[in-house]
Amino acid sequence: KNMNEEEAPPMKVCSNCGKEVEAAKLTLHEVYCIRNIVKCKCGECIDKREMDQHQTDVHQMTPCKHCNTEYERYLLEKHEEICPKKPKPCKYCELMVNGEDHFRHEELCGAKTKKCPKCQGNIQTKEWEAHRLIDCTPPLPPP
């Protein structure tokens, strides 16, 4: 063995927190750990003195800003990203519409008509882009 290579000390797993600790320091670690550290229901090891704060920061039930259903704080952000009521912009009017009403809103909004300034035809909003690409012609003047 090369003299510069240090051998890693043998490791053991703490029976309380599950962390790997140097075998020579395990007893000292476990005495402290068992007295001061608790494993939360979320799997995180928390100092007993910080458990109330952890419960508030991580597990407090908090309502979703879109649907008002309550989730623990650590789950809330993920839920709000995929919440079915999360508002989405309408592709026609850009209004932010509740996710559950979005499809129906776009159907209605896309069915509205506006007058083409070139051909004077009433064109549905959902057909507007396609209509602009065709070569529509102005109406013929009356005879």
Salt bridges, closest charged atoms under 4 A:
GLU22 OE2 - LYS25 NZ 3.88
ASP47 OD2 - ARG49 NH2 2.62
GLU72 OE2 - LYS41 NZ 3.64
GLU72 OE1 - HIS59 ND1 2.41
GLU80 OE1 - LYS65 NZ 3.98
GLU81 OE1 - LYS78 NZ 3.91
GLU106 OE2 - HIS102 NE2 3.30
GLU107 OE1 - ARG104 NH1 3.24
GLU129 OE2 - ARG132 NH1 3.20
ASP135 OD1 - LYS118 NZ 3.46
